[in-house]
Every structure is written in C-alpha cells, then in structure tokens.
Amino acid sequence: MALFKKSKQPMNQEPMDLEAVMKKYDQESNVRIWEGKAKIAVTAVLASFSLFCLYVTLFASWLEELRLTTFVAFIVCLGYIVFPAHKGVQKVNYMPWYDVVLMICGTGAFLYYAANAMTIIQQGSRFEWYQIVIGIVGIISLMEVCRRSVGLPILIVALCFIVYALIWGLSNPSLWGKLNYTVRYLFYGKEGILSTPINVCSKFIVVFIIFGAFLERTGIADFFIKISNAVVGGFSGGPAKVAVVASAMEGMVSGSSVANTVGSGSVTIPLMKKTGYKPEFAAAAEAAASTGGQIMPPIMGAAAFLMADYVGVPYSNIVVRAILPAVLYFAGIFITVHLEAKKEGLRGLTKEELPRIKPLLKKLYLLLPLILLVYLVGTSKRSIQYAAAIAILVAIVVSLFNKETRITPKRLFEALAAGGQGMITVAAACGVAGIIAGTLTMTGLANILINGIVALAGDRVIIALFLTMLCCIVLGMGVPTTANYCIMAATCAPILVRMGVPQIAAHFFVFYFGIVADLTPPVALAAYAGAAIAQANPMKTAFTATKLAIGAFIVPYVFALNPAMLFVDTTAPEVVLICITALIGIFAVSAALEGYFLRYMKGYQRIMSLVGGLLLIYPGAVTDSIGLVLVAVVAVLQYMIRKNDRAAMKAA
C-alpha cells in the first residue's frame, strides 16, 4: 500500500527515508510511480477491484471456477500494473512493453478459463494442446507476479517442486505427458492454483484487507501509540513497553511484520534509544513485538483464515484458541524489556513527554469497529464477510468525528484502492502456495515426506516437533507466512497429527514457526527493517529479537504436547490455573535469558529459573509444583542477596 500511505516523521529524530527502508525489506513496497491522470486511473482500477471483491463475496453466487479465475485474472492484471520487474529507480508513468504483453497474456489465460468454465469442467481429462499452452502461460504469469510482489524465495521453492514433478515425480514416460498432466492438475484442477488458499483469500481475506485499509485511515495506529505511551510510557524503560503494547494492538489490525515494524518503529525505536536502550535491543524489541501481530486476535494475518478452513472449524474458534498463546508471547517480550530496563537502570518518559490521557479517552470511539467485529465474529450472528463489511461501515462513521481523519469521498476512493493493492501480494502468495501444495499432492511427495519423518521420529513426538520446527523456519526464510503455512499444512501438520498431536494444535504449531522466520537469522526481514531504523547491526538485532521472542519457540511445544493451553479438553478452573502458571513461567524463562531477576543472577540461579519456568509453562500438576518450587527458591535467594547488598551499602 506504499502508493497511498505516507509515514509521518517523528519528532526528535534525524531525517530518515522510511519509504526506502520499506522498499528494501518489504517487497510489497516496491511499486511503480504513477502521477497525475495515470495515478487517478490506476487508483480507480484498484478501487473497482475492491468493490468487485466486496460484491462477489457478499452477494454473488457464482460458479466457484468462474469466481476464482476472475479473481486471479484481476490479480495478474493489477500485479503487472502496480509492481515493476526490478527494484531501483522507477520512471514516472512508465510501463515497459514486455510487462504489457505479460499482463495481457496472463490475464487472458485466466479469463479464457472463466469464459469456458462449464466446458472445461465437463471435458474431463481431454485437453487440446492450445489449452495446455494457455495453462502454462497462466501459471508463469502468476508466478512472475508473485516474484515481483512477494519475492524470490517462494518462487524458488515452487520451481523446485515443479521440476521434481516433471523429472522424477510423475510416472508418465514422455515429458509432454508429464507437462500435460501437471498443467491440468495445477491450472485447471481444484488442487492447484484454485485450491483452498486462493478460495479462502477471495472469500474472507479480501474483506479484512479492505477493513484494515479503512481502519488505518481513522488514525487508529497513532491512537494506539499515544494510548500506550500514556499507560506504560512513564514506567522504567517506558518506550520499549510502549512498542510492545502498541504493536500488540496494531497486530489486531495488520498482519505484516515489516510494515508494523517500520510503522510503529519509526516512533518507538528513536524513543527507546533516547531512553538508553542499545540500538540492537531497541530494534529487536520493536521487530519481535511487530511480528507478534500475526498471532494476535482478532485478525491474526491471513493464515488464520486458512487454518479455519483446513481444520474445518469456525474462524471464531481459531481466534479464541489463539488468545492465551498470544498473551504469553507478548508477556514474554514485555517482561524482558522490563528486566533489561531494570538491569541497565533506564528511566521512563517524563511527565512532560507523556501524552495527556483525557484527550485520548475521548477518542476511544476509534475502537468501535474492532469491538463490533470481535462481537459479530465471536457470537457468529453474522458471517465473517458480513461482520467485516459492517465493521468497514462503522470505521467510516467513526472517522467523521475527526476533521483530520475524516473519510471524505476522496479518502474513501483511496482506501478502496489501498485495499485492492494490498490483496495482490496475499493473493499471489496464496496462488503459488496452491501450486506448491498441489505439486506435493500430485506427485505423492507429501506422503513420502510424512512417512520418512514418522519413521525417523519413531514414537518420539518431540523429535517430530523439532524436525517440523526446522522445516517451518527454513521454508519461512523470505516466504510470506500465508504461503509458509499452506506448505506446512500440506506436509508437516499431517505428520504431527499422525504422531498423536491434536489437529488444531498441529496447525497452530506450524503457524507459529512460520511466523518466527521473520525474526530468525539469516533472513530476518522484520529484524533487519528495525535495525535500519535504529542504525544497528542487522545480525545482532536478529539474534536479540530471537531471544526476545523466546515465547514463540517454547509455547508451540507446550500446546502440541498438552493442548489445554488451546482450551482443548479442559475446564474453566484449569484454564485459569494454566494462565497463572504460564505467566509465572514466562517471567522465569525471560529472567533466566536476561540474567536478571531482582538483581544480576548467578549461573546456577539462571539454570534453576529456566528449568522452573519451562515446567510451569507446561500444563500439569506435577510440573507446576516442581517449577513453582524452583522459581520460589530463586526468588528467595535473589531477595536475600539484594537485602544483604542494601544492608552492606548502608553500613558502608
């Protein structure tokens, strides 16, 4: 949405080109430059696409093949209009001839399918040669849009699987026979491009992307930062806590790690540095918190909608089960930045630097769209699409109370266009993820991988979890969470289910580890974006962010081994107990990693705190009892040593 979003330069910060940071670390921000009448025309097309999506998902009852191929045709067409072939300086109002050719051919391929959908469905496996050529053109054009808008890593993964299918994976003896079958399966079938990811994207995700575009224009992001400042900014190390709280709230709206990091980090990172945090720590805290936006209900990024479809439960069910793990994740980061502030003796913001709370309370109406959305989705009184559509209308209404953020007809036009542009990246990733998942199914490679890992793990679930974690992190390097989840849902989640892990826990497990790939080296895009703003060492920032996000590495193992944390097969009193013990456990683990509790910790105290914290996080009466004893011993030791130190200082 870089064409339509301008970042405000925060006060007390040296000039920084935030747009350049976004373009470097967020592929979606590398867009063509349209000005004047050309920009109006492009904006009109993007806005029309948003309106088309709203109409189709809310009112139309088209044949599924017609709906999906028309949707992808729009994505391909707009993808070439918005995204250039290469990064770098772009000519104003310029689109090279080869892009025009690719756009026409690619769009035409999907429109051909749309226009002949019934005929193609009825002809079975009898395809003419020209239909195979059309399918090849469609696949290549979509993959090229994905390369431009998402990046190269996902394309490399897709190409590797396609090459495997054409050379080894299919039994047909001739190359044409293999190619014919591959195109029929991936382009014309319902297990490839037109499979679950693109179907869910066109039905549900598009409406929430448009909702996010409208909500952004109400000024809610600035409100989140200011209200976070007012609530926690004055405490020790306040700006870092502001980053955590604000990013958690922004995560309810946006599911992009890099965009969240740059958006709120442009304000919070300079304040953290000014307070005394090291640049690497400041950047890491913002990156870790912003990445958590994708696991924060109610929106949780696009992958959560896909999870609901894969698992076969209502989206509201996914949202409820995601609450406790998300709280533990952000609690871990909050506790760590607090302990870092205490260890370094850092202050909070002064009273003069803090925003006044009364004017902010008058703007609480900005939360109405989110509150209404949560209510409608949670009570299932309306479908997800209608709930989001109603929330969009409420967002427009609440914007009218502020002249600066009022959604005028022009801003309405721009919000629709921003939503249309935001769909391109997600839809392209979903389409290519469908190609990858389809290839895995078509060749039987998914079963081969599943059987191999199950044989390697034996009956040891922990080994299967560890191997799955590695797969998610490696495949997630530079691959969007949505696509990463689709691949893992087709390959690794069934492994865990076969090993006895409940289905919902298995899918949450791969979901979490697909997300933390944005923080883990060597391709830690969110951490690198934060480092650019903080002018810090990127690799040090990535490792620090990984440490801060330790909850995302521990919690998935816990709910995979004991799904009570996801409210599976448990009772209300047990849930309360789990919440209390897990929070104490996260504190103990964070203290052990930070090396500070009430004062600096000795080696054996850090080990006791780490072990006790892990035992407390894992639900169970025995583990909770042992963990509580270990943490209590550490707390008493820390208290006694601190008391003795203070007595010695007074005596001196």
C-alpha positions in Angstrom: 0.0 0.0 0.0 3.0 2.3 -0.4 1.4 4.3 -3.2 -1.3 5.6 -0.8 0.4 5.7 2.6 2.7 8.5 3.9 4.6 8.0 7.1 4.9 10.9 9.4 8.4 11.8 10.5 8.6 11.6 14.3 9.9 14.4 16.4 13.5 14.4 17.8 14.7 12.0 15.1 17.3 12.6 12.4 15.7 12.6 8.9 15.2 9.0 7.7 13.8 7.7 4.5 11.2 5.3 5.9 10.0 4.5 2.4 13.5 3.4 1.4 13.5 1.1 4.4 10.2 -0.4 3.4 11.3 -0.9 -0.1 14.5 -2.7 1.0 12.9 -5.1 3.4 9.2 -5.3 2.2 8.8 -6.5 -1.4 5.2 -5.2 -1.4 6.5 -1.6 -1.1 8.4 -1.7 -4.5 5.7 -0.2 -6.7 5.6 1.7 -9.9 5.3 5.5 -9.7 2.0 6.8 -11.1 1.2 10.5 -11.1 -1.4 12.8 -12.4 -4.1 11.3 -14.6 -2.3 8.0 -14.7 -2.4 7.7 -10.9 -6.1 8.5 -10.9 -6.7 5.8 -13.5 -4.7 3.2 -11.6 -6.4 4.2 -8.3 -9.8 3.8 -10.0 -9.0 0.3 -11.2 -7.7 -0.8 -7.8 -10.8 0.7 -6.1 -13.1 -1.0 -8.6 -11.4 -4.3 -7.8 -12.1 -3.8 -4.1 -15.8 -3.1 -4.9 -15.9 -6.1 -7.1 -14.5 -8.3 -4.3 -17.0 -7.0 -1.8 -19.9 -7.6 -4.2 -18.8 -11.1 -5.1 -18.1 -12.3 -1.6 -21.2 -10.7 -0.1 -23.9 -11.0 -2.7 -22.9 -13.1 -5.8 -23.5 -16.9 -6.0 -21.2 -17.6 -9.0 -19.8 -21.0 -10.0 -16.7 -21.4 -8.0 -14.4 -21.9 -11.0 -15.8 -18.7 -12.5 -15.4 -16.7 -9.3 -11.8 -17.9 -8.6 -10.5 -17.5 -12.2 -12.0 -14.0 -12.5 -10.4 -13.1 -9.1 -7.0 -14.4 -10.2 -7.3 -12.6 -13.6 -7.7 -9.3 -11.7 -4.7 -10.1 -9.5 -2.5 -10.9 -12.5 -3.6 -7.7 -14.4 -3.2 -5.4 -11.4 0.1 -7.1 -10.4 1.8 -6.0 -13.5 0.3 -2.5 -13.3 1.5 -2.0 -9.7 4.7 -3.9 -9.4 7.8 -3.4 -11.7 10.1 -6.2 -12.8 13.0 -4.9 -10.8 13.8 -2.8 -7.8 15.5 0.5 -8.1 14.6 3.9 -9.6 11.4 3.8 -11.5 10.3 6.1 -14.3 7.2 8.0 -13.7 4.1 6.8 -15.5 6.1 4.1 -17.4 5.3 0.5 -18.1 7.6 -1.3 -20.5 6.1 -3.2 -23.5 7.1 -6.6 -22.2 5.1 -6.0 -19.0 2.1 -5.1 -21.1 2.5 -8.3 -23.1 2.8 -10.4 -19.9 -0.2 -8.7 -18.4 -2.4 -9.3 -21.4 -1.3 -12.9 -21.9 -1.6 -13.8 -18.2 -4.9 -12.1 -17.7 -6.2 -13.6 -20.9 -5.3 -17.1 -19.7 -7.4 -16.9 -16.6 -10.3 -15.1 -18.4 -10.3 -17.9 -21.0 -10.8 -20.3 -18.2 -13.6 -18.1 -16.7 -15.4 -17.8 -20.1 -15.3 -21.5 -20.7 -15.6 -22.8 -17.2 -18.5 -25.2 -17.7 -17.0 -26.6 -20.9 -13.6 -27.2 -19.2 -15.3 -28.9 -16.2 -17.3 -31.2 -18.5 -14.4 -32.2 -20.8 -12.7 -34.2 -18.1 -9.1 -35.1 -19.0 -9.4 -34.4 -22.7 -7.5 -31.2 -23.3 -6.3 -29.7 -26.5 -2.7 -28.7 -26.9 -3.6 -25.0 -27.0 -5.4 -25.3 -23.7 -2.2 -26.7 -22.2 -0.3 -23.7 -23.6 -2.8 -21.3 -22.1 -2.4 -23.1 -18.8 1.4 -22.7 -18.9 1.1 -19.0 -19.7 -1.3 -18.6 -16.8 1.0 -20.4 -14.3 4.1 -18.5 -15.4 2.3 -15.1 -15.3 1.0 -15.7 -11.8 4.4 -16.8 -10.6 6.0 -13.7 -12.0 3.5 -11.5 -10.2 4.4 -13.4 -7.0 8.1 -12.8 -7.6 7.5 -9.1 -8.0 5.2 -8.6 -5.1 6.3 -11.2 -2.6 9.9 -12.1 -3.5 12.2 -14.8 -5.0 12.3 -17.4 -2.1 8.8 -18.7 -2.6 9.3 -18.8 -6.3 12.4 -21.0 -5.9 10.5 -23.4 -3.7 7.7 -23.6 -6.3 10.1 -24.2 -9.2 11.9 -26.9 -7.3 8.7 -28.9 -6.7 7.6 -28.4 -10.4 11.0 -29.6 -11.7 10.8 -32.6 -9.4 7.3 -33.4 -10.7 8.4 -33.1 -14.4 11.6 -35.1 -14.0 11.0 -37.7 -11.2 7.7 -37.3 -9.6 5.3 -38.5 -12.3 5.2 -41.9 -13.9 4.2 -40.8 -17.4 7.1 -41.7 -19.7 7.0 -38.7 -22.0 7.8 -35.1 -21.0 4.7 -33.8 -22.8 2.6 -36.3 -21.0 4.0 -35.1 -17.6 3.6 -31.5 -18.7 0.1 -32.1 -19.8 -0.9 -33.7 -16.5 0.9 -31.1 -14.4 -0.9 -28.2 -16.2 -4.3 -29.9 -16.0 -3.8 -30.6 -12.3 -2.3 -27.2 -11.3 -4.1 -24.8 -13.6 -7.5 -26.4 -14.5 -7.9 -28.6 -11.4 -9.1 -27.6 -7.9 -5.9 -28.9 -6.2 -3.5 -26.3 -7.6 -3.9 -22.6 -8.1 -7.7 -22.8 -7.5 -7.4 -24.7 -4.2 -8.0 -23.8 -0.6 -5.6 -20.8 -0.3 -6.9 -18.8 -3.2 -10.5 -19.8 -2.3 -10.2 -18.6 1.3 -8.4 -15.4 0.1 -11.2 -14.5 -2.3 -13.9 -15.2 0.2 -12.6 -14.0 3.5 -9.2 -12.4 3.5 -10.0 -9.7 0.9 -12.8 -8.2 3.1 -10.4 -8.0 6.1 -7.7 -6.4 4.0 -10.2 -3.7 2.9 -11.3 -3.3 6.5 -7.6 -2.8 7.5 -7.2 -0.1 4.9 -10.3 1.8 6.2 -9.3 1.4 9.8 -5.8 2.7 9.1 -7.4 5.9 7.8 -9.3 6.6 11.0 -6.0 7.3 12.7 -6.1 4.3 15.0 -2.4 3.4 14.6 -1.4 6.8 16.0 -4.1 6.4 18.8 -2.6 3.0 19.7 0.9 4.5 20.1 -0.3 7.5 22.1 -2.6 5.5 24.4 0.3 3.0 25.0 2.6 6.0 25.8 0.0 7.3 28.3 -0.4 3.9 30.0 3.1 2.5 30.2 5.5 5.2 28.9 6.2 6.6 32.3 7.5 3.3 33.8 11.1 2.1 33.8 12.1 1.6 30.1 8.8 3.0 29.1 9.4 3.4 25.3 10.2 -0.3 24.9 7.0 -1.2 26.7 5.1 1.2 24.5 6.5 -0.6 21.5 5.2 -4.0 22.9 1.8 -2.7 23.8 1.3 -0.6 20.7 2.4 -3.4 18.4 0.1 -5.9 20.1 -2.8 -3.5 19.5 -1.7 -2.8 15.9 -1.5 -6.5 15.3 -5.2 -6.7 15.7 -5.4 -4.7 12.5 -2.4 -5.6 10.4 -0.7 -8.9 9.7 2.5 -7.6 8.2 5.7 -7.9 10.3 7.8 -5.5 8.3 5.0 -2.9 7.9 4.3 -3.0 11.6 8.0 -2.7 12.4 8.5 0.4 10.2 5.2 2.0 11.0 5.4 2.0 14.8 9.2 1.6 15.0 9.7 5.0 13.3 8.3 6.4 16.6 9.2 3.9 19.3 12.8 3.0 18.3 14.2 6.6 18.5 12.5 7.0 21.9 14.0 3.7 23.1 17.5 4.8 22.1 16.9 8.2 23.7 15.9 6.4 27.0 19.2 4.4 27.0 18.4 1.1 25.2 21.1 -0.2 22.9 20.3 0.2 19.2 20.2 -3.5 18.7 17.9 -4.1 21.6 15.6 -1.2 20.6 15.3 -2.6 17.1 14.8 -6.2 18.3 12.1 -5.3 20.7 10.1 -3.5 18.1 10.6 -6.3 15.5 9.7 -9.0 17.9 6.5 -7.2 19.1 5.5 -6.3 15.5 6.0 -9.9 14.3 3.6 -11.0 17.0 0.9 -9.0 15.3 0.3 -12.0 13.1 -0.7 -14.2 16.1 -2.8 -11.5 17.8 -6.6 -11.9 17.6 -8.9 -11.0 16.1 -7.3 -10.7 12.6 -4.1 -12.6 13.1 -2.9 -12.3 9.5 -4.2 -14.1 6.5 -3.0 -17.6 7.6 -5.6 -17.8 10.4 -8.4 -17.8 7.9 -6.7 -20.6 6.0 -6.3 -22.5 9.2 -10.0 -22.3 9.9 -10.7 -23.9 6.5 -8.0 -26.6 6.8 -9.0 -27.6 10.2 -12.7 -27.3 9.5 -13.8 -25.1 12.4 -15.3 -21.6 12.5 -12.9 -18.7 12.4 -14.1 -17.5 15.8 -12.9 -20.9 17.2 -9.4 -20.2 15.9 -9.5 -16.7 17.4 -10.5 -17.9 20.9 -7.8 -20.6 21.0 -5.2 -18.1 19.9 -5.7 -15.8 22.9 -3.6 -17.4 25.6 -0.5 -18.2 23.4 -0.6 -14.6 22.0 -0.8 -13.2 25.6 2.2 -15.3 26.6 4.2 -14.2 23.6 3.7 -10.5 24.3 4.1 -11.0 28.0 7.5 -12.6 27.4 8.7 -9.6 25.4 7.2 -7.1 27.9 8.9 -8.8 30.8 12.2 -9.0 29.0 12.3 -5.3 28.2 11.3 -4.5 31.8 14.2 -6.6 33.1 16.6 -5.0 30.6 15.5 -1.6 31.8 16.0 -2.6 35.5 19.3 -4.1 34.8 20.6 -1.0 32.9 18.8 1.5 35.3 16.8 3.0 32.5 14.1 5.6 33.2 10.7 6.1 31.6 9.4 9.2 29.8 9.0 12.3 31.9 5.5 13.7 32.7 6.1 16.4 30.1 6.9 13.8 27.4 3.8 11.8 28.1 0.6 12.5 26.2 -2.4 13.6 28.2 -4.8 10.8 29.0 -8.1 12.8 28.9 -8.0 13.8 25.2 -7.1 10.2 24.4 -10.1 8.8 26.3 -12.3 11.0 24.1 -11.0 9.0 21.1 -12.0 5.6 22.4 -14.7 5.6 19.8 -12.0 4.6 17.3 -12.1 1.1 18.8 -15.8 0.7 17.9 -15.1 -1.0 14.6 -12.8 -3.6 16.2 -15.1 -4.2 19.2 -18.1 -4.7 16.8 -16.0 -7.0 14.6 -15.0 -9.1 17.6 -18.6 -9.3 18.8 -20.0 -10.3 15.5 -17.4 -12.9 14.8 -17.4 -14.2 18.3 -21.2 -14.6 18.5 -21.5 -15.9 14.9 -24.5 -13.7 14.4 -23.2 -12.8 11.0 -20.9 -14.5 8.6 -17.2 -13.4 8.7 -17.6 -11.4 5.4 -20.7 -9.6 6.7 -19.1 -8.9 10.0 -16.1 -7.3 8.3 -18.3 -5.3 5.9 -20.3 -3.9 8.8 -17.1 -3.0 10.6 -15.9 -1.1 7.5 -19.1 1.0 7.5 -18.6 1.7 11.3 -15.0 2.7 10.6 -16.3 5.2 8.0 -18.8 6.6 10.6 -16.3 6.9 13.4 -13.9 8.8 11.1 -16.5 11.5 10.7 -15.9 12.7 14.3 -12.4 14.0 13.5 -11.7 16.5 10.7 -8.1 15.4 10.3 -9.0 11.7 9.7 -12.5 12.1 8.2 -13.0 9.7 5.3 -14.1 12.0 2.6 -15.1 10.7 -0.9 -11.5 11.1 -1.9 -10.2 9.2 1.1 -12.9 6.6 0.5 -11.6 6.2 -3.0 -8.0 5.9 -1.8 -8.9 3.4 1.0 -10.6 1.1 -1.5 -7.6 1.4 -3.8 -5.2 0.6 -0.9 -7.3 -2.5 -0.1 -7.2 -3.5 -3.7 -3.4 -3.1 -3.8 -3.0 -5.0 -0.6 -4.8 -8.0 -2.0 -2.3 -8.5 -4.8 0.6 -9.7 -2.6 -1.6 -12.0 -0.4 -3.5 -13.5 -3.4 -0.3 -14.1 -5.4 1.3 -15.8 -2.4 -1.9 -17.9 -2.0 -1.9 -18.9 -5.7 1.8 -20.0 -5.7 1.3 -21.8 -2.3 -1.5 -23.7 -4.1 0.9 -24.7 -6.8 3.4 -26.0 -4.2 0.8 -27.9 -2.2 -0.8 -29.2 -5.4 2.6 -30.5 -6.6 3.2 -32.2 -3.3 -0.2 -34.0 -3.6 0.1 -34.7 -7.3 3.5 -36.5 -7.0 2.8 -38.2 -3.7 5.8 -36.4 -2.3 3.8 -35.2 0.7 3.2 -38.9 1.7 6.9 -39.7 1.1 7.9 -36.8 3.4 5.3 -37.7 6.0 6.3 -41.4 6.1 10.0 -40.5 6.2 9.8 -38.2 9.2 7.4 -40.5 11.0 9.9 -43.4 10.5 12.8 -41.2 11.6 10.9 -39.9 14.7 9.6 -43.3 15.7 7.2 -42.9 18.6 9.1 -39.8 19.9 6.8 -36.9 19.3 9.4 -34.4 20.4 11.7 -35.3 17.5 8.8 -34.9 15.0 8.1 -31.5 16.6 11.7 -30.4 16.3 12.1 -31.5 12.7 8.8 -29.8 11.8 10.1 -26.6 13.5 13.3 -26.7 11.4 11.2 -27.2 8.2 9.0 -24.2 9.0 11.9 -21.9 9.8 13.9 -22.9 6.8 11.0 -22.7 4.4 9.9 -19.5 6.1 13.0 -17.6 5.2 11.7 -14.8 3.0 8.5 -16.7 2.3 5.3 -15.0 3.5 3.6 -16.5 6.5 0.5 -17.3 4.4 2.4 -19.4 1.9 4.6 -21.0 4.5 1.6 -22.1 6.5 0.0 -23.6 3.3 3.1 -25.6 2.6 3.4 -26.8 6.2 -0.3 -27.6 6.5 0.1 -29.9 3.5 3.3 -31.6 4.6 4.2 -31.2 8.3 0.9 -30.8 10.1 -0.3 -34.3 8.9 3.0 -35.7 10.4 2.2 -34.3 13.8 -1.4 -35.5 13.6 -0.2 -39.0 12.8 2.1 -38.8 15.8 -0.9 -38.2 18.0 -0.9 -34.4 18.2 -4.5 -32.9 18.1 -5.2 -31.4 14.7 -5.8 -27.9 15.9 -2.5 -28.0 17.9 -0.6 -29.3 14.9 -1.8 -26.5 12.7 -1.1 -23.8 15.4 2.4 -25.3 15.8 3.3 -24.8 12.1 1.6 -21.5 12.1 3.8 -20.1 14.9 7.0 -21.3 13.5 6.2 -20.0 10.1 5.8 -16.6 11.7 9.1 -16.5 13.7 11.0 -17.0 10.4 10.7 -13.2 10.1 12.9 -12.9 13.2 15.4 -15.8 12.9 18.7 -15.3 11.0 19.8 -15.3 8.3 16.6 -13.9 6.6 15.0 -12.0 9.4 13.2 -9.3 7.4 11.4 -7.6 10.4 14.6 -7.5 12.5 16.6 -6.1 9.6 14.0 -3.4 9.0 14.1 -2.4 12.7 17.9 -2.4 12.5 17.8 0.0 9.6 15.7 2.5 11.6 17.9 2.1 14.7 21.1 2.2 12.7 22.1 -1.0 14.4 23.9 -4.2 13.4 21.3 -6.3 11.5 22.6 -9.7 12.6 22.9 -8.7 16.2 19.4 -7.3 16.1 18.1 -10.6 14.6 19.7 -12.7 17.3 18.4 -10.4 20.0 14.9 -10.4 18.5 15.0 -14.2 18.5 15.9 -14.2 22.3 13.1 -11.7 23.0 10.6 -13.8 21.1 11.5 -16.9 23.1 7.8 -17.4 23.9 7.1 -18.2 20.3 9.7 -21.0 20.4 8.5 -22.5 23.7 4.7 -22.1 23.7 4.1 -24.2 20.5 5.8 -27.2 22.0 3.7 -26.8 25.1 0.3 -26.8 23.4 1.4 -29.5 21.0 2.3 -31.8 23.9 -0.6 -30.6 26.0 -3.4 -28.8 24.1 -5.0 -27.5 27.3 -3.4 -24.2 26.5 -5.5 -24.0 23.4 -8.6 -24.7 25.6 -8.8 -28.3 24.2 -10.3 -30.9 26.7 -10.1 -28.6 29.7 -12.3 -26.8 32.2 -12.6 -23.1 33.3 -10.6 -23.6 36.6 -7.9 -25.4 34.7 -7.7 -22.6 32.2 -7.3 -20.0 35.0 -4.6 -22.1 36.6 -2.8 -22.5 33.2 -2.9 -18.7 32.7 -1.3 -18.0 36.1 1.4 -20.7 36.0 2.2 -20.0 32.3 2.7 -16.3 33.0 4.9 -17.0 36.0 6.8 -19.5 33.9 7.3 -16.9 31.1 8.7 -14.5 33.7 11.1 -17.1 35.0 12.3 -18.0 31.5 12.7 -14.4 30.5 14.7 -13.6 33.7 17.0 -16.6 33.0 17.7 -15.4 29.5 18.2 -11.8 30.6 20.3 -12.9 33.6 18.4 -10.5 35.9 15.6 -11.1 38.4 15.7 -8.7 41.3 19.4 -8.3 40.7 22.0 -10.0 38.5 21.7 -13.8 38.6 24.4 -16.3 39.1 24.8 -19.2 36.7 23.0 -21.8 38.9 20.1 -19.4 39.5 19.6 -18.9 35.8 19.5 -22.6 35.2 17.0 -23.1 38.1 14.9 -20.2 36.8 14.9 -21.6 33.2 14.0 -25.1 34.2 11.4 -23.9 36.7 9.9 -21.6 34.1 9.6 -24.3 31.5 8.0 -26.7 33.9 5.4 -24.0 34.9 4.6 -23.3 31.2 3.9 -27.0 30.6 0.4 -27.7 32.0 0.3 -30.3 34.7 0.0 -30.6 38.5 3.4 -32.3 39.0 5.3 -30.0 36.6 3.6 -26.9 38.1 4.6 -27.9 41.6 8.2 -28.6 40.8 8.5 -25.5 38.7 6.9 -23.3 41.4 9.4 -24.6 44.0 12.4 -23.9 41.8 11.2 -20.4 40.9 10.3 -19.6 44.5 13.8 -20.7 45.7 15.4 -18.4 43.1 13.1 -15.5 44.1 14.1 -16.0 47.8 17.7 -16.2 47.0 17.5 -13.0 44.9 15.6 -11.2 47.7 18.1 -12.2 50.4 21.1 -11.3 48.3 19.6 -7.9 47.4 18.7 -7.3 51.1 22.2 -8.1 52.2 23.7 -5.8 49.5 21.5 -2.9 50.6 22.5 -3.6 54.3 26.1 -3.6 53.3 25.7 -0.3 51.4 24.1 1.3 54.4 26.8 0.1 56.7 29.5 1.5 54.4 
